[in-house]
Amino acid sequence: MLKCYTCKEPMTSASCRTITRCKPEDTACMTTLVTVEAEYPFNQSPVVTRSCSSSCVATDPDSIGAAHLIFCCFRDLCNSEL
């Protein structure tokens, strides 16, 4: 069974560290980068949600302006980056 880091509410990457055993149909760990409005002093960590996914589709890097960038990966606890 795949294990992914998960957090349902958007939070900083460092805080989103709950380890969840995914369902049998889940094949990917997904990280969604929630775009944060840049405000002074411009030092926010990226804000993310993470989950198990049975149908993760990564955002096309060419789709500039996408509100949420989605990253998929396919091994245990691989969605800790960002």
Backbone as CSV, one residue per row, in Angstrom:
resi,resn,N_x,N_y,N_z,CA_x,CA_y,CA_z,C_x,C_y,C_z
1,MET,0.848,-1.197,0.000,0.000,0.000,0.000,0.882,1.245,0.000
2,LEU,0.524,2.157,-0.850,1.248,3.412,-0.956,1.029,4.249,0.305
3,LYS,2.062,4.962,0.712,1.934,5.918,1.814,2.305,7.293,1.280
4,CYS,1.494,8.292,1.622,1.750,9.660,1.186,1.641,10.598,2.375
5,TYR,2.309,11.733,2.252,2.054,12.817,3.196,0.734,13.455,2.802
6,THR,-0.075,13.804,3.795,-1.368,14.416,3.489,-1.662,15.568,4.438
7,CYS,-2.407,16.520,3.918,-3.034,17.560,4.738,-4.189,18.107,3.923
8,LYS,-5.362,18.147,4.557,-6.560,18.570,3.834,-6.644,20.089,3.712
9,GLU,-6.190,20.773,4.740,-6.225,22.236,4.708,-4.899,22.759,4.180
10,PRO,-4.939,23.817,3.387,-3.670,24.400,2.916,-2.808,24.843,4.094
11,MET,-1.541,24.480,4.063,-0.607,24.874,5.115,0.789,24.898,4.532
12,THR,1.731,25.404,5.297,3.091,25.458,4.776,3.602,24.039,4.548
13,SER,4.486,23.932,3.607,5.034,22.637,3.234,5.608,21.901,4.443
14,ALA,6.317,22.625,5.298,6.959,21.990,6.453,5.941,21.439,7.446
15,SER,4.741,22.007,7.462,3.717,21.563,8.414,2.890,20.398,7.893
16,CYS,2.920,20.186,6.593,2.056,19.175,5.964,2.781,17.833,5.957
17,ARG,2.769,17.161,7.093,3.617,15.974,7.263,2.859,14.781,7.837
18,THR,1.540,14.762,7.719,0.784,13.619,8.218,0.992,12.448,7.265
19,ILE,1.439,11.318,7.790,1.654,10.139,6.945,0.358,9.334,6.904
20,THR,-0.118,9.088,5.703,-1.388,8.382,5.509,-1.163,7.158,4.639
21,ARG,-1.740,6.035,5.058,-1.718,4.831,4.221,-2.876,4.962,3.240
22,CYS,-2.542,4.967,1.971,-3.552,5.229,0.942,-4.461,4.023,0.731
23,LYS,-5.557,4.256,0.032,-6.470,3.176,-0.322,-5.844,2.324,-1.426
24,PRO,-6.290,1.084,-1.591,-5.679,0.203,-2.601,-5.727,0.778,-4.012
25,GLU,-6.777,1.552,-4.325,-6.887,2.081,-5.696,-6.007,3.307,-5.934
26,ASP,-5.431,3.857,-4.856,-4.584,5.039,-5.035,-3.223,4.631,-5.576
27,THR,-2.784,5.335,-6.611,-1.530,4.990,-7.270,-0.502,6.103,-7.190
28,ALA,-0.897,7.255,-6.666,0.007,8.400,-6.666,-0.158,9.212,-5.388
29,CYS,0.902,9.930,-5.056,0.827,10.968,-4.040,0.752,12.295,-4.791
30,MET,-0.152,13.150,-4.361,-0.363,14.407,-5.057,-0.054,15.572,-4.131
31,THR,0.630,16.559,-4.676,0.841,17.825,-3.978,0.227,18.920,-4.826
32,THR,-0.621,19.734,-4.224,-1.183,20.888,-4.918,-0.574,22.137,-4.302
33,LEU,0.086,22.907,-5.138,0.669,24.162,-4.676,-0.429,25.215,-4.736
34,VAL,-0.806,25.720,-3.570,-1.855,26.731,-3.483,-1.172,28.090,-3.593
35,THR,-1.479,28.794,-4.636,-0.807,30.068,-4.878,-1.153,31.048,-3.769
36,VAL,-0.122,31.651,-3.218,-0.318,32.611,-2.141,-0.067,34.001,-2.714
37,GLU,-0.956,34.912,-2.427,-0.704,36.286,-2.857,0.549,36.764,-2.137
38,ALA,1.497,37.240,-2.904,2.740,37.716,-2.309,2.470,39.026,-1.565
39,GLU,2.847,39.046,-0.330,2.710,40.258,0.470,4.046,40.518,1.141
40,TYR,4.294,41.751,1.423,5.493,42.076,2.181,5.450,41.274,3.474
41,PRO,6.517,40.643,3.937,7.910,40.757,3.496,8.364,39.679,2.511
42,PHE,7.493,39.084,1.752,7.862,38.172,0.664,8.679,36.962,1.108
43,ASN,8.433,36.445,2.292,9.251,35.313,2.734,8.381,34.117,3.111
44,GLN,7.179,34.030,2.531,6.335,32.896,2.878,6.917,31.597,2.317
45,SER,6.681,30.541,3.067,6.921,29.215,2.509,5.789,28.939,1.533
46,PRO,6.024,28.036,0.568,4.899,27.642,-0.290,3.792,27.022,0.564
47,VAL,2.568,27.281,0.193,1.417,26.697,0.885,0.864,25.594,-0.002
48,VAL,0.671,24.417,0.586,0.312,23.234,-0.196,-0.813,22.454,0.476
49,THR,-1.467,21.620,-0.304,-2.246,20.509,0.230,-1.640,19.259,-0.382
50,ARG,-1.725,18.156,0.345,-1.174,16.884,-0.141,-2.196,15.793,0.090
51,SER,-2.196,14.802,-0.802,-3.176,13.730,-0.668,-2.732,12.503,-1.450
52,CYS,-3.424,11.397,-1.171,-3.337,10.215,-2.017,-4.247,10.462,-3.221
53,SER,-3.919,9.842,-4.346,-4.741,10.058,-5.530,-4.795,8.796,-6.382
54,SER,-5.983,8.522,-6.904,-6.122,7.396,-7.826,-6.019,7.870,-9.269
55,SER,-6.041,9.179,-9.473,-6.028,9.699,-10.849,-5.332,11.054,-10.881
56,CYS,-4.089,11.065,-10.450,-3.358,12.328,-10.382,-2.951,12.757,-11.786
57,VAL,-3.305,13.986,-12.126,-2.894,14.560,-13.410,-2.093,15.814,-13.106
58,ALA,-0.827,15.774,-13.447,0.039,16.916,-13.157,-0.332,18.097,-14.044
59,THR,-0.128,19.282,-13.509,-0.372,20.486,-14.279,0.673,20.598,-15.380
60,ASP,0.231,20.950,-16.561,1.156,21.206,-17.668,1.986,22.432,-17.310
61,PRO,3.323,22.286,-17.272,4.147,23.438,-16.864,4.007,24.620,-17.814
62,ASP,3.475,24.389,-19.016,3.302,25.483,-19.963,2.023,26.273,-19.729
63,SER,1.156,25.782,-18.839,-0.097,26.496,-18.616,0.131,27.588,-17.582
64,ILE,0.821,28.616,-18.003,1.147,29.739,-17.123,-0.150,30.362,-16.633
65,GLY,-0.157,30.715,-15.369,-1.346,31.347,-14.822,-2.295,30.364,-14.165
66,ALA,-1.948,29.090,-14.176,-2.793,28.123,-13.473,-2.823,28.495,-11.998
67,ALA,-4.008,28.484,-11.424,-4.134,28.911,-10.028,-3.489,27.905,-9.092
68,HIS,-3.626,26.634,-9.421,-3.084,25.579,-8.566,-2.206,24.683,-9.421
69,LEU,-0.952,24.522,-9.021,-0.061,23.606,-9.719,-0.128,22.262,-9.023
70,ILE,-0.291,21.210,-9.794,-0.432,19.858,-9.237,0.786,19.034,-9.623
71,PHE,1.376,18.400,-8.639,2.532,17.533,-8.830,2.146,16.127,-8.403
72,CYS,2.551,15.133,-9.201,2.254,13.731,-8.892,3.569,12.981,-8.721
73,CYS,3.556,12.000,-7.842,4.709,11.105,-7.733,4.204,9.751,-7.266
74,PHE,5.023,8.734,-7.425,4.489,7.370,-7.402,5.225,6.402,-6.481
75,ARG,5.866,6.912,-5.416,6.445,6.009,-4.441,6.148,6.509,-3.037
76,ASP,6.370,5.666,-2.056,6.033,6.020,-0.669,6.662,7.357,-0.263
77,LEU,5.828,8.202,0.297,6.265,9.448,0.920,7.109,10.306,-0.006
78,CYS,6.761,10.263,-1.298,7.553,11.034,-2.265,7.096,12.477,-2.353
79,ASN,5.938,12.796,-1.767,5.403,14.147,-1.938,5.772,15.072,-0.785
80,SER,7.074,15.073,-0.462,7.534,15.941,0.623,8.231,17.173,0.081
81,GLU,8.494,17.219,-1.221,9.189,18.361,-1.808,8.252,19.551,-1.888
82,LEU,8.811,20.686,-2.210,8.081,21.950,-2.383,8.083,22.734,-1.099
